[in-house]
Amino acid sequence: MRRALPTLLASAALAVAQQNPPAESQNAPQQPAQNAPQQPAQNAPQQPAQNFPQPAMPFPARPAPGGAQGSGGDQSQSAAPAGGSNFLGKDVPFFDPGSNIASWDGKNWNISNNALFQARFEKFLNAPAATTESDSEYQALLGEIMDKLAPGKITPRSTDEAFQDLAKASRYQQDSHLCDSIASQVYSAWLSRKSNDRLNAASKGLEDERKRLEWNARLTAEATKLEGGGSSKSKEGGPNPQQQQQQLSRDMQMQPIVTRLAEVNALIRANQLKREVAELQVKIDFQSLIVQHFLQRRFQHAVIGTRFYRSIFADGDSQLRIGEDAKNLFAKTSGLPPNMGTIDSLANEIMGDVREAIQAFKFLLEKNELESATKRLAETFMLGEYLPEVRTLAREDKRKALAFVQKSNQLISAIQVKDYSLAEKLVTQLGETAKDFDASKPMAAIETAKQISAMHIAKARNAAVSGDKQTLEAELKAATEIWPRNPSLNEVSKMIFSQADVQSRAMVDFDQLVSQKNYRQVYEDRMRFIAATAMYPEKQEQLRKVLEDMQVIETALIQAQEIEKRGDYAGAWESAEKAFRNFPDDNKLNQVRANLTTKAADFVHAIRQAEELEQKNQPGSSLSWYLKAQNVYPPSDFARQGVERLTKQILPDAT
Amino acid sequence: MRPCDTVIRGVARRSKKSRLPLGIIIAIALILAAFLGSRFFLTATSQPFRTATPLDVQTYLENANSLRGNVYKLEGEVLNSLGWSASKGRLIAVGVDNGRQVVPVLVTTDFSHINIQRGQRFIFLLEVDDKGILRTKDMTKS
């Protein structure tokens, strides 16, 4: 938890920056920088000419920086809008160091993996090292100030010198006028102290006047007692008129004295109260500034502020009087009492920690362990972005980390957009550049996604083959959602689309051939139509009927050809004729039948004559022809059936 | 020269070469005529239904309806029995013209006493009924 608080504070600062990005360059440095020179310039010459109530300062009308220090912690709480303070959200921030997840105000985010942090970190990694002469002078100046204010070395003179150095430090660009704000606050505190001295002087004068008035009152009372000692009472036993007159005169003398005495007492109490309130206000303003610097990770400025604070308010009262939320930030997360000492020690500890982390980063970089090095640098940067050890880091070293960070971010993006091909390539590259890169997690994610996608594609293929359109769509959708840029998906889609094209063309051909009764062509292309009608049950049924009929035709043709080979032309013709009567539109059958007709002309003629006469209701002649046909080709079914049929007609009761 | 003159001169030469008696020739001619006449007479008187017209099978095959009501004579060989009805008789296939043509003949119940078997030859006196069926009016073995 020692590291948790600084990290949390740093993340808090980031979040504050997120809500109000240029915080460090707007509110903190500018306001004091503008007000500081003006306030002393305006007020300082005027105040001595004013009456003592004037230094009461405008504290009720001007809220303290940060918005939580209006008039002490309790007041700030009561002044907060309904629902709680809005200084640091409604809840105390919580940081889980195990997962780097910070929870704050109902929101969770990874402190090292968010857009703002990444942007700032990349900017830092690309920035040159702050090793210019100006940077060195600035850092030396800050070190000198801290040294002058260090416990054990601090003297009124060194304090004055440190105060003068603040003005010098604020001239540097990298200071962002933060030293100005500290100087302004120190100056305000000193003015407050001077005002208190004047109040004390005024109070002393009032005290003298009070003593004088009390003396006068006592003398007046005693004089009255002496005057009234001789004449005691009137004849009637009550006070005589003379006494009454004297009492009235005494009362009239005492009245202004008592009135003035009351006024003086009230003024003394008022001055006392004003002095206490003014000092408290200055303390609150100062503490707010220090806490603000701490949260902005300007730890050097926070240390300088605490040391000035202690030198100014040497009464031993270092308790933080900022809002409860801010106090809880220190108290509940560090377990330390919320006072100036806590801030000072935390800031010093963080600066030491940052120094160690930078050394660790350099060592890891030497060992080519870029992942750890980058993580340490990111953590260190988040904490000590403005500390000299971080600012002076060599750009070459940072660029190495930058390359790793860029690829890592690219990997995260690739996984987020489910581009697993790119992600796999990046994992390989990262593994080559960073010895300590742990590829297990990304590879597990990549492989799992690939495998699930492949399973869905396999199911989609099966569904396409079986004609299950719904499953096909569902599986393709699932595969696309898991791995949108899966190359196999593209191939399958192309295959299905081309298949769909072939299929639709085949379906058009099928319908056309069926309408033309060209079942022979359907039979010839049956494989194409079987595949094409796979997803259309009604077409499938139609095709099945066509193929069954064609099977009958083909069987008849084969049979006719076999019979013909034996020289039995009548039998061959009869076989073809049987099929022809059921399927008169088949060209091949028709052709074979025609050929056989010429070869079995007598038989065919007899059968046709018989049928024709039968239709003309001439059973005698018809039967003669059937008998003739039967005589020519005894096994003829046509002749036999015709004879039986006509015999039955002639002899209905024949047995 | 005309052709008839040549014939006359030829006959004259033959008559000179073979002078057979004219009486012998006439006798032979008479004998021959008597023989042939007797043969014709015997044949004509022994053939049944000689007055009936033979059935023109070809016409029957083409349009039996045109022959309805007529009575014809037909001689043929029984090829097959097509059916038998107790009320109407037996329908048989008769081969004519050496089996080149086959016609159905309905042997009515009037001739139930005749055993009709395949290969037998019969002479039928047939009537073409209203449906063109050849019904036997008479029949006899040939």
Interface residues (C-beta under 8 A of the other chain):
Chain A: Q609 L613 N617 Q618 P619 G620 S621 L623 S624 W625 L627 K628 Q630 N631 V643 T647 K648 I650 L651 P652 D653 A654 T655
Chain B: Y60 L61 E62 N63 A64 N65 L79 L82 G83 W84 S85 A86 S87 K88 L91 A93 G95 G99 Q101 V102 V103 P104 L106 V128 K131 G132 I133 L134
